[in-house]
Amino acid sequence: MIDGCTFQGGLMTGGMFLFWGLLVFLGFYLMKSYMSGKSQPNRITPIEIVKVRLAKGEISEDEYERLKMKL
């Protein structure tokens, strides 16, 4: 015959393993997504930097065209 006290202890143990398992899974998931770079903001490409420099007047149109061809 199953004792009520033993059954409740089994549920608590199972819940504890489930809790810690989910916590470890979440930790690995967050670490993996951080390492893969998904959490980083959008990176500016070199051509976008050149466009911004042209818009600010830091470089001429000729310089822009030359840098664009290089990239």
Buried (B, 14 or more C-beta within 10 A) or exposed (E): EEEEEEEEEEEEEEEEEEEEEEEEEEEEEEEEEEEEEEEEEEEEEEEEEBBEBBEEEEBEEEEBEEBEEEE
